[in-house]
Amino acid sequence: MSVLNDFREAIAIQQRKEDEAYEEQIKLPIDERVAKGVTMNNLRVVFDFHDGAPNQWCPRLNHPLKFIRSAKVYCQNNISKFREGAQIMLSNGSVSFKMDIVVDTIDNFIIAPNDFDVKNTYIDSQGYNENNWEINVVKTALTLKLLSATVGNLEYDNVRLNKIESLLAGKLDNPSSNHLQYSQLNQSQNIAVKKAINATNFQVIQGPPGTGKTKTIAHIAKILVDQGKKVFVTASTHTAINNCLNAVADEVRDASKVVKIGEKYQAAEIVNNSYITRKSRLPQEKYAYADDVSHDGIIIGGTAYCMCYPASKRLNNWEFDVALIDEAAQMSIPLAVSVMSKTDKFIFVGDHKQLGPIIPSGTGNSMFSESVFSRLVRLYPNDRSLLNISYRLNEQLIRIPNALFYNNELTSDSSLNVSNENIESENYSETLNHEDPKILYLHKEFDSQGRSPHEAKIVAEMVNDLLSNGVDFESIGIMTPYRAQVREIKKALNKVIGGIDTEETDSLFIDTVDRMQGQERDYIIYSMSNSHPLESKRRLDFFYSPNRLNVAITRAIKKCIVIANYKVFDIIDEELSDIADFHILKPSLDTFKHYYQLSSEFGCIVEEKVQEDDW
């Protein structure tokens, strides 16, 4: 295998697919493009400006022209395909800018210029109109530009290239010393830390829900810093990176050793607010090696793109001793290679049983087709460390995901109790007061594909009952696979309890499953919002994703309620056998059947009570 050839081929495939998609999209009328989620129009945009030039390569501007630092895009009904990390074109007819999505929510985006395009991103700061803006897909994605730079990094570094090729081929030797490190962790965490520290080349750590993955990372980082190592911490999102860095800073007890590569708004959550922007570079002399004295360790956090030109200039062309890759199950192989191109040892932490990276359509078996974590788990089964004690899921909540996804290798921390809170409810007492904290609530309403007003009404009424019994907003999490259903649930909540989009209710989580990964709430309500899969055979791989189901049923601390039509689980294989790649889909369908079977065996199913005439 040649990493560079595979890398080039994967980028070429993705570029071709993106070009084809772009050419098809621009032919469509604006209304159709909006419906498909590849365009948004009639938007309000508020800009935040740099006081000066964002970096030394930017030209001087005359007043009132100013470079754009970031912009907030307000939208009323975001059901688009735009997500954090995507590059978009922002325009209002007279001007247009290429910018990256930093944060995306149901109601707004935060966007900012990237290192390639920042010098061209400026506007009249006094005369611009906030209204009537539009965002569109970009033909040439920024990610492809950045990833292409990785090829240049590796072409002249045969030692590192050979190591990466051996790793991805399953042929990298990984000797480990017998040196032991003390730890105040549980046994599985302690084993993972020791293996990570002592391994010569790499380590793979699987952290199922609530097993203390971030704590383990922080402990590994502390030991590495104490050893004087330069450590790069990365993940798939800025939020995940910031969470890691804060945990590391707390463990190291010296926030000055923790630095974020990113703009101010990307580092706002960092405990010491230490960050490197486009206008600055990591000081070379402060952490330089000396021949005769020990050097201080440092933790640098940033996205994988920080390793790519021109973003890598912020790092002053540093190379790192160790890369700590969190949420590695969500990182594609090309992104991981970009990180590995500047580091000597790699520690991958994640869970391949939860959501993986977004796979570009049509990329086949290229390097984009699986996460780096999944590949390494498959190639190096004996080098995996499993964190096996959950500090979130009590003994009843853990039973189903343990059987479905983790071969019953997990245990619940003995200090976790099963909640027996009395929730009074006129219509849902059996659901909310059920002796088991995991509930599958079944109904028979039809005609819903990705948006179910009936399920939204059920969700709203259950939330109202919880609030009426003293449960606060921040203790409740509401999830669904689809953004359209997020909107539907918000509408229903506004009818039942009112004022959902207020400061008081801001802590109530209402979003997709994908946005909930890594988080937890006392009460979780999951609306599947599909009435019958046979009525729409589109994107069954998305709806019947075992990983998405796993995330949904492992976020709760006290109670998890899954709301679905009974037909979702009444699956007849023969009726789906004519769809493409059915043999690939069948294991996923079997997982859902098994989930229903386990729910039935454990007595966790509640059926909606209505008059037969109402069906």
C-alpha positions in Angstrom: 0.0 0.0 0.0 1.2 3.5 -0.8 -0.3 6.1 1.6 0.5 8.9 -0.8 -1.1 7.3 -3.8 -4.2 6.3 -1.8 -4.3 9.8 -0.4 -4.2 11.4 -3.8 -6.8 9.0 -5.2 -9.2 9.6 -2.2 -8.9 13.4 -2.7 -9.4 13.1 -6.4 -12.5 10.9 -6.0 -14.0 13.3 -3.4 -13.1 16.3 -5.6 -14.8 14.7 -8.6 -18.0 13.9 -6.6 -18.1 17.4 -5.1 -17.7 19.0 -8.6 -20.5 16.7 -10.0 -22.8 17.6 -7.1 -22.1 21.3 -7.5 -22.8 21.3 -11.2 -26.1 19.5 -10.6 -27.1 21.9 -7.8 -26.5 25.2 -9.7 -28.9 24.0 -12.4 -31.8 23.8 -10.0 -34.2 26.7 -9.2 -33.6 28.5 -5.9 -36.6 26.9 -4.2 -35.5 23.4 -5.1 -32.0 24.1 -3.8 -33.3 25.4 -0.6 -35.5 22.3 -0.2 -32.5 20.1 -0.8 -30.5 21.9 1.9 -27.7 23.1 -0.4 -28.7 26.8 -0.3 -30.2 29.2 2.2 -31.5 32.7 1.3 -33.2 35.7 2.9 -30.7 35.6 5.8 -29.7 38.3 8.3 -25.9 38.5 8.8 -24.1 40.5 11.5 -20.3 40.9 11.1 -17.5 41.1 13.7 -14.5 43.0 12.4 -10.7 42.9 13.0 -9.3 46.1 14.4 -6.4 45.7 12.0 -5.1 43.2 9.5 -5.6 39.6 10.6 -2.1 38.6 9.6 1.0 40.0 8.0 0.0 38.9 4.5 -3.1 41.1 4.4 -3.1 44.4 2.6 -3.8 47.8 4.2 -7.3 49.0 4.0 -8.8 52.4 4.0 -11.5 53.4 6.4 -14.3 52.2 6.6 -13.2 48.9 4.9 -12.4 46.3 7.5 -11.5 42.6 7.5 -14.1 40.2 8.7 -13.2 38.3 11.9 -16.4 36.3 12.0 -20.1 36.6 11.2 -23.3 35.4 12.7 -25.9 34.2 10.2 -29.5 34.1 11.5 -32.0 31.6 10.0 -35.5 30.7 10.9 -35.6 27.1 9.7 -32.2 25.5 9.3 -32.8 22.1 7.8 -29.8 22.5 5.5 -26.9 20.2 5.0 -24.4 22.8 6.2 -22.4 21.6 9.2 -19.4 22.7 11.3 -16.2 22.6 9.2 -17.9 23.0 5.8 -16.9 25.8 3.5 -19.7 28.0 2.1 -20.1 31.0 -0.2 -21.7 34.0 1.5 -23.2 36.6 -0.8 -25.8 39.4 -1.2 -25.5 40.1 -4.9 -22.8 42.7 -4.8 -20.1 40.9 -2.7 -19.3 37.3 -1.9 -16.9 35.6 0.5 -15.6 32.1 1.0 -16.0 31.3 4.7 -16.0 28.3 7.0 -18.8 27.2 9.4 -17.4 27.3 12.9 -20.7 26.6 14.8 -24.1 25.4 13.4 -27.3 25.3 15.3 -31.0 25.2 14.4 -31.3 29.0 14.5 -27.9 30.3 13.4 -24.4 29.8 12.1 -21.1 31.3 13.2 -18.9 31.5 10.1 -15.3 32.8 9.7 -12.7 33.2 6.9 -10.1 30.5 6.7 -6.3 30.9 6.3 -6.5 30.7 2.5 -9.2 33.3 2.0 -8.8 35.7 5.0 -7.0 38.4 3.0 -9.9 38.6 0.5 -12.6 38.8 3.2 -13.4 42.5 3.9 -16.3 44.8 3.5 -17.5 48.4 4.2 -18.1 48.1 8.0 -20.5 51.0 8.0 -22.5 50.7 4.8 -23.4 47.0 4.5 -27.0 45.8 4.7 -27.6 43.1 7.3 -30.5 41.6 5.4 -31.0 39.5 2.2 -27.9 37.4 2.4 -27.5 33.9 0.9 -25.2 31.0 1.5 -24.3 28.3 -1.0 -22.1 25.3 -1.3 -18.5 25.9 -2.7 -17.2 24.0 -5.6 -13.8 23.4 -4.3 -13.9 22.5 -0.6 -11.3 23.9 1.8 -10.7 20.5 3.3 -9.4 19.2 0.0 -6.9 22.1 -0.3 -5.7 21.4 3.3 -5.4 17.7 2.9 -3.5 18.1 -0.3 -0.8 19.9 1.7 -0.3 16.8 3.8 1.1 15.0 0.7 3.8 17.7 0.5 4.7 17.2 4.2 5.2 13.5 3.7 6.9 13.4 0.3 10.3 14.3 1.8 9.9 12.4 5.1 10.5 8.8 4.3 10.9 7.7 8.0 7.5 9.1 9.1 5.9 8.0 5.8 7.0 4.4 6.3 5.7 4.4 9.8 2.3 5.6 8.8 2.1 3.1 5.9 3.1 0.3 8.2 0.5 1.4 10.8 -2.4 1.6 8.3 -1.4 -1.8 6.8 -1.5 -3.5 10.2 2.2 -4.2 10.1 3.7 -1.7 12.6 5.6 -3.3 15.5 4.7 -1.7 18.8 7.0 -2.8 21.6 6.2 -1.6 25.1 8.5 -1.2 28.1 7.7 -2.6 31.5 7.9 0.9 33.1 4.9 1.4 35.3 3.2 4.7 36.0 1.2 5.4 39.1 -2.5 6.3 38.6 -5.5 7.2 40.7 -7.9 5.7 38.1 -9.9 2.4 37.9 -8.2 -0.7 36.7 -9.1 -0.4 33.0 -8.2 3.3 32.9 -4.9 2.5 34.6 -4.1 -0.2 32.1 -4.9 2.1 29.2 -2.7 4.9 30.7 0.2 2.5 31.2 -0.1 1.1 27.7 -0.3 4.6 26.1 2.7 5.9 27.9 4.9 2.8 27.4 4.0 2.0 23.8 6.7 2.8 21.3 4.6 3.9 18.3 0.9 3.9 19.0 -2.0 2.9 21.3 -5.7 2.5 20.7 -8.1 3.2 23.6 -11.8 2.4 23.3 -14.0 4.5 25.6 -17.7 3.5 25.6 -20.3 6.0 26.9 -19.5 7.4 30.4 -16.4 5.4 31.0 -14.1 8.4 31.8 -12.4 8.8 28.4 -11.6 12.5 28.9 -10.2 11.8 32.4 -8.0 9.1 31.0 -6.7 11.4 28.2 -6.0 14.1 30.8 -4.0 11.7 32.9 -2.0 10.6 29.9 -1.3 14.2 29.0 -0.1 15.0 32.5 2.5 12.2 32.5 3.7 13.2 29.0 4.0 16.9 30.1 5.9 15.8 33.2 8.3 13.9 30.9 8.9 17.1 29.0 7.0 16.0 25.8 5.4 18.3 23.2 1.9 17.0 22.8 -0.7 17.8 20.2 -4.3 17.3 21.2 -6.9 17.1 18.5 -10.5 16.0 17.8 -13.2 16.3 15.2 -14.7 19.6 16.6 -13.5 22.6 18.5 -15.9 21.8 21.4 -14.3 18.3 21.8 -10.8 19.8 21.7 -11.7 22.5 24.3 -13.2 19.9 26.6 -10.0 17.9 26.4 -7.8 20.9 27.0 -9.7 22.0 30.1 -9.5 18.5 31.6 -5.7 18.5 30.8 -5.2 21.9 32.4 -7.0 20.8 35.5 -4.9 17.6 35.7 -1.6 19.4 35.0 -2.5 22.2 37.4 -0.6 24.7 35.2 -2.9 26.3 32.6 0.1 28.1 31.0 1.2 24.7 29.6 -2.1 24.5 27.6 -2.5 26.5 24.4 -5.2 26.4 21.8 -4.6 27.1 18.1 -7.7 29.0 16.9 -9.4 32.3 17.0 -10.8 33.9 20.1 -14.4 32.6 19.6 -12.9 29.1 19.1 -11.0 29.2 22.4 -13.6 31.0 24.6 -14.1 27.9 26.7 -10.4 27.4 27.4 -9.7 27.9 31.1 -6.7 30.2 30.7 -7.9 31.7 27.4 -4.5 31.1 25.9 -4.7 30.9 22.1 -2.7 31.4 18.9 -4.5 33.3 16.2 -3.7 34.2 12.6 -1.8 37.2 13.8 0.5 35.3 16.1 2.7 32.2 16.1 3.7 29.8 18.8 6.8 31.2 20.4 9.7 29.1 19.3 12.1 30.2 22.0 9.8 29.7 25.0 9.7 26.0 24.6 12.9 25.3 22.6 15.0 22.3 23.4 18.4 22.8 25.1 21.2 20.3 24.9 22.1 20.3 28.5 18.9 21.1 30.4 15.5 19.5 30.5 12.8 21.2 28.6 9.3 21.9 29.7 6.4 19.9 28.3 3.5 21.7 26.6 0.0 20.7 25.3 -1.1 22.3 22.1 -4.7 21.8 21.0 -6.2 22.4 17.5 -7.9 20.8 14.6 -6.2 18.3 12.3 -6.0 21.2 9.7 -3.5 23.0 12.0 -0.9 20.6 10.6 -1.6 21.7 7.1 -0.2 24.7 5.2 -0.9 27.6 5.7 -2.5 27.0 9.1 0.7 25.2 10.2 2.5 28.5 10.1 0.9 29.3 13.5 2.8 26.3 14.9 6.2 27.7 13.6 6.7 24.4 11.8 6.9 22.6 15.1 6.9 18.8 15.2 5.5 16.9 18.2 6.5 14.0 20.3 3.0 12.6 20.7 -0.4 13.2 19.2 -3.5 12.6 21.4 -6.4 12.1 19.1 -9.8 12.2 20.9 -13.0 11.2 19.2 -10.8 9.2 16.8 -13.8 7.2 15.7 -15.1 10.4 14.0 -11.9 11.2 12.2 -11.3 10.1 8.7 -8.0 8.5 7.7 -6.8 11.4 5.6 -7.3 13.8 8.5 -5.5 11.4 10.8 -2.6 11.1 8.4 -2.3 14.9 8.4 -1.8 14.8 12.2 0.6 11.8 12.0 2.7 13.7 9.4 4.0 16.0 12.2 4.2 13.6 15.2 6.2 10.5 16.2 3.8 8.7 18.4 0.0 8.4 18.1 -2.6 7.7 20.8 -6.1 7.2 19.4 -9.1 7.4 21.8 -12.7 6.9 20.7 -15.5 4.4 20.3 -16.2 2.8 16.9 -19.6 1.7 18.2 -20.8 5.3 18.3 -21.1 7.8 15.4 -18.3 7.9 12.9 -17.1 10.5 10.4 -19.5 11.7 7.7 -18.6 9.6 4.6 -18.6 11.6 1.3 -21.0 9.9 -1.1 -19.5 8.0 -3.9 -16.0 7.7 -2.4 -16.3 3.8 -2.4 -13.4 2.1 -0.6 -11.1 5.1 -0.5 -9.4 6.4 2.6 -12.5 8.4 3.3 -14.7 5.3 3.7 -13.9 4.5 7.3 -12.5 6.1 10.4 -8.9 5.7 11.4 -10.1 4.2 14.7 -12.2 1.5 13.1 -9.3 0.5 10.9 -6.9 0.2 13.8 -9.3 -1.7 15.9 -9.7 -4.2 13.0 -6.0 -4.4 12.3 -4.6 -4.4 15.9 -7.2 -6.2 18.1 -4.6 -7.0 20.7 -3.4 -3.4 21.0 -6.8 -2.1 22.1 -7.4 -1.0 25.6 -11.1 -1.0 26.7 -12.4 1.3 29.4 -15.1 -0.9 30.9 -16.7 0.9 33.9 -19.5 3.4 33.1 -20.0 6.3 35.5 -23.1 7.4 33.7 -25.3 4.3 33.0 -26.7 2.6 36.0 -27.1 -1.2 36.1 -30.4 -1.1 34.3 -29.6 1.6 31.7 -26.5 -0.3 30.7 -28.1 -3.7 30.0 -29.3 -3.1 26.5 -26.4 -1.2 25.0 -24.0 -3.7 26.7 -25.7 -6.6 25.1 -26.1 -4.9 21.7 -22.8 -3.3 21.2 -20.2 -4.2 23.8 -20.3 -8.0 24.2 -21.4 -7.6 27.9 -17.9 -6.4 28.7 -19.1 -3.2 30.5 -20.1 -2.8 34.1 -21.9 0.0 35.9 -20.1 1.9 38.7 -21.4 0.5 42.0 -22.2 4.0 43.3 -24.9 4.6 40.6 -28.4 4.2 41.8 -31.6 3.5 39.8 -33.8 6.6 40.1 -37.2 6.0 41.6 -38.5 9.6 41.4 -42.3 9.9 41.3 -43.3 11.8 38.2 -47.1 12.5 38.2 -48.7 12.4 34.7 -52.2 12.1 33.5 -51.3 10.4 30.1 -47.8 9.1 30.6 -47.6 7.8 34.1 -46.7 4.3 33.0 -43.9 5.7 30.9 -42.5 8.2 33.3 -43.0 6.1 36.5 -42.0 2.8 35.0 -39.8 0.8 37.4 -37.3 0.4 34.6 -35.5 3.6 33.5 -35.3 2.5 29.8 -38.6 2.7 27.9 -39.6 2.0 24.3 -42.8 3.9 23.8 -44.7 2.6 20.7 -47.5 4.2 18.7 -49.3 3.5 15.5 -49.5 6.9 13.8 -48.5 6.8 10.1 -47.5 9.1 7.3 -44.4 10.5 8.8 -41.0 10.5 7.1 -38.4 12.5 9.0 -41.0 14.7 10.6 -43.8 13.5 12.9 -46.2 16.0 14.5 -47.7 13.2 16.5 -44.3 12.2 18.1 -43.6 15.9 18.6 -46.8 16.3 20.6 -45.9 13.3 22.7 -42.5 14.7 23.4 -43.9 18.1 24.4 -46.5 16.6 26.8 -43.8 14.4 28.4 -41.5 17.4 28.9 -44.4 19.4 30.4 -45.0 16.6 32.9 -41.3 16.5 33.9 -41.2 20.3 34.3 -44.4 20.2 36.4 -42.8 17.7 38.7 -39.8 19.9 39.4 -37.3 18.7 36.8 -35.3 21.7 35.4 -34.7 22.5 31.8 -31.0 21.6 31.8 -31.7 18.1 33.0 -33.7 17.2 29.8 -32.3 16.2 26.4 -34.5 15.8 23.4 -33.0 14.1 20.3 -34.1 13.0 16.9 -32.3 11.8 13.7 -33.6 14.7 11.6 -33.4 18.5 11.8 -37.0 18.8 10.4 -38.2 17.0 13.5 -36.2 19.3 15.8 -38.3 22.1 14.3 -41.5 20.1 14.8 -40.7 19.4 18.4 -40.0 23.1 19.1 -43.3 24.1 17.6 -45.1 21.5 19.8 -43.3 22.7 22.9 -44.2 26.3 22.2 -47.9 25.2 22.0 -47.8 23.2 25.2 -45.5 25.1 27.6 -44.6 28.3 25.5 -41.5 30.4 25.3 -39.0 27.7 24.1 -36.7 30.2 22.4 -36.1 32.2 25.6 -33.1 32.7 27.8 -34.8 30.7 30.5 -35.1 27.6 28.3 -31.7 27.9 26.6 -30.4 25.0 28.7 -33.0 22.6 27.3 -31.2 20.5 24.7 -33.3 19.9 21.5 -31.2 18.8 18.5 -30.1 15.8 16.4 -28.5 12.7 17.9 -25.2 13.6 16.1 -25.0 16.8 18.2 -25.7 15.0 21.4 -22.7 12.6 21.2 -20.3 13.3 24.1 -23.0 14.8 26.2 -25.5 13.5 28.9 -28.7 14.5 30.6 -30.8 13.1 33.5 -33.8 12.6 31.2 -33.4 11.7 27.5 -36.3 11.5 25.0 -35.5 10.2 21.6 -38.1 10.7 18.8 -37.4 8.4 15.8 -40.0 10.4 13.7 -40.4 7.7 10.9 -43.6 5.8 10.7 -42.7 3.0 8.4 -39.4 2.4 6.7 -41.0 0.5 3.8 -42.9 3.7 2.7 -39.6 5.4 2.0 -36.5 3.3 1.2 -34.3 6.4 1.0 -31.4 6.7 3.4 -32.3 3.5 5.4 -28.6 3.2 6.2 -28.9 6.5 8.0 -32.1 5.7 9.9 -31.1 2.2 10.8 -27.6 3.1 11.9 -26.7 1.0 15.0 -24.2 3.6 16.0 -26.8 6.4 16.0 -29.1 4.1 18.1 -26.2 3.4 20.5 -25.6 7.2 21.0 -29.3 7.8 21.6 -29.8 5.2 24.3 -26.6 6.0 26.2 -27.0 9.7 27.0 -29.4 9.3 30.0 -28.4 9.2 33.7 -31.9 8.6 35.1 -34.4 7.7 32.3 -34.2 7.1 28.6 -37.5 7.1 26.5 -37.4 6.1 22.9 -40.6 7.0 20.9 -41.2 5.2 17.7 -43.8 3.7 15.5 -44.1 -0.1 16.0 -43.5 -0.6 12.3 -40.0 0.6 12.7 -39.2 -2.7 14.3 -41.7 -4.9 12.4 -39.2 -5.4 9.6 -39.6 -8.1 7.0 -36.4 -8.6 5.2 -38.0 -9.9 2.0 -39.8 -6.5 1.5 -36.4 -4.7 1.5 -34.4 -7.2 -0.4 -34.7 -5.3 -3.7 -32.9 -2.2 -2.5 -29.2 -1.7 -3.4 -26.7 -3.1 -1.0 -29.3 -4.9 1.1 -26.7 -7.3 2.4 -24.8 -4.4 3.9 -28.0 -3.1 5.5 -29.2 -6.4 6.9 -26.9 -6.5 10.0 -28.2 -3.0 11.0 -31.8 -4.2 10.6 -31.0 -7.2 12.8 -29.6 -4.9 15.5 -32.9 -3.0 15.6 -34.8 -6.3 15.8 -32.5 -7.3 18.7 -33.1 -4.0 20.4 -36.9 -4.5 20.3 -36.5 -8.1 21.5 -34.4 -7.0 24.5 -36.8 -4.3 25.3 -39.6 -6.9 25.3 -37.6 -9.4 27.4 -36.8 -6.7 30.0 -40.4 -5.5 30.2 -39.5 -2.0 28.9 -42.2 -1.6 26.2 -45.1 0.8 26.7 -47.8 1.1 24.0 -49.8 4.3 23.4 -53.3 3.9 24.8 -56.0 5.1 22.4 -59.4 3.9 21.2 -59.2 1.4 18.4 -61.4 3.7 16.2 -58.6 6.2 16.3 -56.0 4.0 14.5 
